[in-house]
């Protein structure tokens, strides 16, 4: 079996593999193909994101992960430089400032991301997003029902 070095660099010097060690060539090519596609599609897409949007966030060597853009704590300052959003990730409760170039809209890329990552923790994170969406839809329907009645009439 042929092996390649894990320390491969892609676009802008982002490290795509963990440091040290070696990966089988087939695994590396698959990972590089996905990483390159993700990176290029981010560069080409001009998406305007805002607080409350569900996204796929790519942080360092980790795979894209589902999250939500939220307001940062008041004592946490935004990093200088590139435009970024504060993202809280589903399933892990981790949060981070993520560059806009490393974010994709959740719904538009859901099927693509689910095909790529089959891990248990990843699936739990996707399930958490789906639960969140069901709860949000339920609240929305309650509010819509309220607009149909006369309780908002002054």
ChimeraX attribute file (.defattr): number of C-alpha atoms within 10 A of each C-alpha:
attribute: neighborCount
match mode: 1-to-1
recipient: residues
	/A:1	5
	/A:2	8
	/A:3	13
	/A:4	15
	/A:5	14
	/A:6	18
	/A:7	14
	/A:8	15
	/A:9	12
	/A:10	14
	/A:11	11
	/A:12	7
	/A:13	8
	/A:14	12
	/A:15	15
	/A:16	21
	/A:17	22
	/A:18	13
	/A:19	12
	/A:20	9
	/A:21	11
	/A:22	15
	/A:23	15
	/A:24	13
	/A:25	15
	/A:26	13
	/A:27	12
	/A:28	19
	/A:29	13
	/A:30	12
	/A:31	16
	/A:32	17
	/A:33	12
	/A:34	15
	/A:35	20
	/A:36	15
	/A:37	12
	/A:38	18
	/A:39	19
	/A:40	13
	/A:41	14
	/A:42	16
	/A:43	12
	/A:44	9
	/A:45	11
	/A:46	11
	/A:47	12
	/A:48	9
	/A:49	16
	/A:50	13
	/A:51	13
	/A:52	12
	/A:53	14
	/A:54	24
	/A:55	25
	/A:56	24
	/A:57	29
	/A:58	21
	/A:59	15
	/A:60	14
	/A:61	13
	/A:62	11
	/A:63	18
	/A:64	21
	/A:65	22
	/A:66	28
	/A:67	29
	/A:68	23
	/A:69	24
	/A:70	16
	/A:71	13
	/A:72	17
	/A:73	8
	/A:74	7
	/A:75	6
	/A:76	8
	/A:77	9
	/A:78	13
	/A:79	12
	/A:80	7
	/A:81	7
	/A:82	9
	/A:83	12
	/A:84	18
	/A:85	23
	/A:86	21
	/A:87	28
	/A:88	23
	/A:89	22
	/A:90	21
	/A:91	18
	/A:92	15
	/A:93	10
	/A:94	10
	/A:95	16
	/A:96	15
	/A:97	18
	/A:98	21
	/A:99	18
	/A:100	19
	/A:101	21
	/A:102	20
	/A:103	28
	/A:104	26
	/A:105	18
	/A:106	19
	/A:107	11
	/A:108	11
	/A:109	12
	/A:110	15
	/A:111	10
	/A:112	10
	/A:113	20
	/A:114	13
	/A:115	8
	/A:116	13
	/A:117	14
	/A:118	10
	/A:119	10
	/A:120	9
	/A:121	12
	/A:122	20
	/A:123	14
	/A:124	14
	/A:125	20
	/A:126	20
	/A:127	15
	/A:128	18
	/A:129	20
	/A:130	12
	/A:131	12
	/A:132	13
	/A:133	13
	/A:134	12
	/A:135	12
	/A:136	12
	/A:137	12
	/A:138	12
	/A:139	12
	/A:140	12
	/A:141	12
	/A:142	11
	/A:143	11
	/A:144	11
	/A:145	10
	/A:146	12
	/A:147	12
	/A:148	9
	/A:149	9
	/A:150	8
	/A:151	8
	/A:152	8
	/A:153	6
	/A:154	4
